[in-house]
Amino acid sequence: MDPKKNKNNLIGKSIPRIDAPAKVTGKALYTGDIVLPGMLHGKILRSTVAHAKILNIDISAALALPGVKDVITAKDTPCVKFGNWRLFPQTQDELPLALDKVRFIGDEIAAVAAISAEIAEEALTLIKVDYEIIPAVFNVDDSLASSAPMIHDGNPDNTSNISLDRKIDVGDIEAAFKDAYYVREDSFTVHSHSHAYMEPCASLAEVDSEGRVTLYTSTQTPYIVQCLLASTMEIPENYVRVIKPSVGGGFGGKMELRAWDFCSAFMAKRTGRPVRIVLTREDELAVGRRRHGMKIKSKVAFNKDGTIIAKDFEAYLDGGAYNSMGPTATFLCGNFGAMIYRYPVYRYRGYHVYTNLPPSGAMRGFGAPQALYVSETQMNMAAVDLNIDPIELRLKNAMVTGDKIEGVTTISSAGLVESITKVAEMTNFLEKKKNLPKNKGIGIGCYSFISGGVFNWFNTQYNFSSCEVRVYDDGTAHLLTMSADIGQGSDTVLRQILAADLGLPVEKIRLTAGDTAMTPKCDLGTWGSRVTLMNGNAILDASKKIKEQLSKMASLKFDLNVIHEVSFSDERVYAKANPKRGITFGEAVKMWVKANRGEELTARGYYTPRDKGLTTPAYSFGAQVAEVDVDPETGVITVERITTAHDCGTVINPLGVEGQLEGAIQMGIGYTLCEQFAMRDGKTLNTTFLDYKIPAAEDMPEIVSAAIDTYEPEGPFGAKEAGEGLVIPTAPAISDAVFQATGYRCKELPITPEKILRATGKI
Amino acid sequence: MDPKKNKNNLIGKSIPRIDAPAKVTGKALYTGDIVLPGMLHGKILRSTVAHAKILNIDISAALALPGVKDVITAKDTPCVKFGNWRLFPQTQDELPLALDKVRFIGDEIAAVAAISAEIAEEALTLIKVDYEIIPAVFNVDDSLASSAPMIHDGNPDNTSNISLDRKIDVGDIEAAFKDAYYVREDSFTVHSHSHAYMEPCASLAEVDSEGRVTLYTSTQTPYIVQCLLASTMEIPENYVRVIKPSVGGGFGGKMELRAWDFCSAFMAKRTGRPVRIVLTREDELAVGRRRHGMKIKSKVAFNKDGTIIAKDFEAYLDGGAYNSMGPTATFLCGNFGAMIYRYPVYRYRGYHVYTNLPPSGAMRGFGAPQALYVSETQMNMAAVDLNIDPIELRLKNAMVTGDKIEGVTTISSAGLVESITKVAEMTNFLEKKKNLPKNKGIGIGCYSFISGGVFNWFNTQYNFSSCEVRVYDDGTAHLLTMSADIGQGSDTVLRQILAADLGLPVEKIRLTAGDTAMTPKCDLGTWGSRVTLMNGNAILDASKKIKEQLSKMASLKFDLNVIHEVSFSDERVYAKANPKRGITFGEAVKMWVKANRGEELTARGYYTPRDKGLTTPAYSFGAQVAEVDVDPETGVITVERITTAHDCGTVINPLGVEGQLEGAIQMGIGYTLCEQFAMRDGKTLNTTFLDYKIPAAEDMPEIVSAAIDTYEPEGPFGAKEAGEGLVIPTAPAISDAVFQATGYRCKELPITPEKILRATGKI
């Protein structure tokens, strides 16, 4: 192991989550738990039709209801369009409340603030909306038909519902296919599903007498919400303070400004009282953000020996009614279409298409799970056709450290070969596959994912990640960061990184996070598995500055030779060559304060990836094997065991990675087998967890895993992502295992018992 | 007027208090308003005897009461003594809860935390304390008698109840008196009274799973509470976060760690639940801190022409049962005995004496009102004897800029002569005095006060005052300071100072204050009229650093000659010589962020007075005339008019100074005429505002005032204190006026109708 990794024995040590005691004892405060004096309760009126002009909204009866303090529609607001892709303002296609038309069932139309949630709810029923219905489209094909209604007026070309596209061209695609030994061409449909985070969204705003807003909101991205709320309210950015209380999961679904954020703040400003809006599970399932459903055509050319020559990849993303994070999904789908194998020639055409459905957005792996479901399934199909075992076929083509995607990125560390080899060994894959009992299957899927994004779509002028570290003579430190722990455990890992570097116990690090008025500007938040790498690097930057200062104190005190290194461990600052020549950390700080005439020792750290291509500074990799049993009579699939070998660089907190892995497998199984929206004419029918099935503890398989020992040069102590990538391989691995068990090769997720019974001729 | 003062037209402008809208609409949250989930209610058991050994405390019945979650006595705690004078640990004589003995009626013995305040109250009645009574002393004379019981075992000499003394010797006192033309020697008694702040003290603590305490408390000094709470709980200083919510007044009564702070934190740690303790008005009046009562002997020698030759000043302070801020009061009494006139020879003997009364502490002007009541009354008496009018006598001796108190301080600005002259003019003092109608009186009193203390009695290693200023490209700024606005309006003034210096409107300054975990370490808090000068200077230090950075941007953009100054006003940064060559403040920040590759522009500012003598960096001065009517039948005194001319340096916010002046007159009238504790055997009998009389709005006189135009070189924009000094002159002025009206010269405050009737032979 690289000695750089094992810093003070803390890196690689399983540390329980800092937030766990408060959460398991019920003390943690979520936005919906916070009560402010005089607080009003807000509710939002949503469109009941999928596509219509708004002719008139009559709020008079609602306003007259006793206890109602405010009712707003778009006409009361500045009507500033917003969206996360600020770099391209034409992608900003949402209004906080719909002005002239509604585009999906659930589109926000009006908001009420009242002295109780019940009165607010009743007031909603008194608002009368006159619609002029417009024909609606509920899938990509209909939306792209020449007769389709235009969902937005301001599209780039104004002639179709394609809101944006992404093209990648590497090499001569026509020539490459012409000479190919074997070409595999398939069409796939991958479906949408819900984040199903435990905490429905909520917002609580108060506004001071000078118009400054404090917004508590369940968010992954306090800075993004701050900026967009300010622009939609037409107030200075720094008049908005966003505080992230405890957040019960996000998975990409909480990284945007949302209507309730705006409405609670705007009504708080109008009424002079705090306004809280809490969504229900029904709201979340019916109209919440979701994973992009896609139609993907993929054509891959191989040499006779299995070497990939070229790939032609085309994706149509069902974006729903607004862009949301669709641009990124369109981009990443193309990026991961070009991975995780070497594709010397690659063409990608990605189209983000508006439909009259609830908008799709970011969701764990956004774009990658869809692309890699297709790619990995095609690899398994090609292996059959080429009569090469799927392990060998993968190893032959797998990306390795130093590989490049032209114009996109360079792979600075890759443990894919090792992961594939390891997972095959762990499962005795080839042997087991040859000797499968009846109705049993074993399959493999591989993945890669980004460790944070490089492309500055939010167009911030600040560093991507920042922090401040203050240290004290009592031997403690204070880490201030705008990073947002939404349940993934980043607060724990960030403390661990700082503690390891300063040589302090983790509990001596006070952490303040997720408050835009208190913590250094900026951090772009939690998405794209960016926190550990990006904020970790910012922390090491700040820590380095602190250590430089304290090293001077030890050097002064012990008259150290200028060539001597000063070390930090065990709460001491000492000459590395002679540890006895040292003082406690607290004493060193005290000396510094004296030497600096009473100043507090503090340092800021920053990280922005520069010259790291277009996508990410570092990629994780891994391979997963699923073993399944399929009941031939019912078609029910039981996932018996999931074995994973993954490369997330240095594992900083094994306990945290384990949690991510288990959660990813749960989400991956749900995606593959059961989670699906039942839709009728744009309306979501399954809006409770009774109807919308997510795997429960009893549905979980045996889980086996191994971490591949790699070192990512760009990551803190060699670490890279472990948050999202792990959700990717489960679908192709299960799908392949189901094929082994049943002969049914799924090109249309999810794999339901019905599909299996149909494929096997049982129904 | 000095051009330095008029910065962007904001200095000298009346600006309403930033906290006013929230306070008048009831939205402001005081500690007692804050409710945390799962919160317990705490109550404190107090001694019912004045002096006793504690033989046993039986808490079993209280613990058994349903709903009681914790009961603590000293034995459950670390028993670490504390006190504000950390520099001299022998002065730290308090325990959070009494261990082996109680020293006054009200001494804290035990604390209870329960699910309701009622249950906690009931539990107190179930705690049984066995005492062994010790004789008690309730005044300085009895306490200093040879037969007196020792109240503390660990006194410096262990032979008397004098806890500490202070001696000042300037020149040969015996020689000076020998040759004097006129010597005036008097003994005075000045009494104790209550701060009577509107908000009784309260504390609310929660403790996280790692033992970090967050304490909300009604305090003037978050940093002091942080440090002392940490030491009494034996945890690292930075495990304590003190947050100061809205505070309803303090006047010196809220500048220490108090038993409720400790008990709420300690019980929160034990129970794992937040604990809130809210005092009642009865608690406050019965056992709260109060002004030091003193016995003062003063002997002053004059030449025939009225020039003062020498002064011999001796004060015995009734400290009550603990030192509290008594050392400072003892020190300041001697300091102000040597002011506000030139005393070429001066001797001071000050003794702080323990008694079995509630401890005295800091209170608006601590030490100065008592000393100056005596001095000013003696000046008025000497004027009669010497047949020199009191204006002339004062002008002859008044301190002027550049005067020194040997070994103590240099007066860097003094507007005393101008104040005396001005107030005499404004009131037509001499004419009016010569022609007084029957039962009418007119009198004069003068004052000086410190603008913050220099002597580092808290023994902090940090700067006395610190702040951070962050600026943003939206043209706003954020000021972070540990300063504590307790109602005096400092938040408003501090924003005004920063806004003036950066050339921004005040409302564009976000202010975060009074949170030890968020704001720069440290600021010593609100006492000694220190905030405007000290934090103001820290702010100007930070602002200078910000402006240096932004000046570079303007210089770069307009290719300014290196000799050109860059100005900041009207939200612009521009060449002073050519204002057209400028950019908006926000644009300058944006340029800086670009030039610094995404860093946030922030600067810290610090201020510590250095080489400013022992007492303060700057003295305020002023003179006040009171006009009274005395009813000869009832002895009731009506204060008809108070006229003040005062020198607080540059007036930053006239509205704020006006508020201080009015409040000070109200407090001064109460002190002089009616506020007094009714005590019997150490027990306070008047514990409600029905029995303890403070002047109400209807008791207020006509108020006239003028600010003397001076410039204090050490103060921000030339400002010095206006918070405490103004409370000083009212007592001697009224007392002198009463003498003019009745012939009664008061040497024992307060001046009650009874005293007047006795003096005039009516009873």
Interface residues (C-beta under 8 A of the other chain):
Chain A: I18 P21 A22 T25 K27 L29 D33 V35 P37 G38 D208 S209 E210 R212 A230 P236 E237 N238 Y239 R241 G272 T460 Q461 Y462 N463 F464 S466 R470 Y472 D473 D474 G475 T476 H478 E507 K508 R510 T512 A517 M518 P520 K521 C522 K590 V593 K594 R597 G598 E599 E600 T602 R604 Y606 T608
Chain B: I18 P21 A22 T25 K27 L29 D33 V35 P37 G38 D208 S209 E210 G211 R212 A230 P236 E237 N238 Y239 R241 G272 T460 Q461 Y462 N463 F464 S466 R470 Y472 D473 D474 G475 T476 H478 E507 K508 R510 T512 A517 M518 P520 K521 C522 K590 V593 K594 R597 G598 E599 E600 T602 R604 Y606 T608
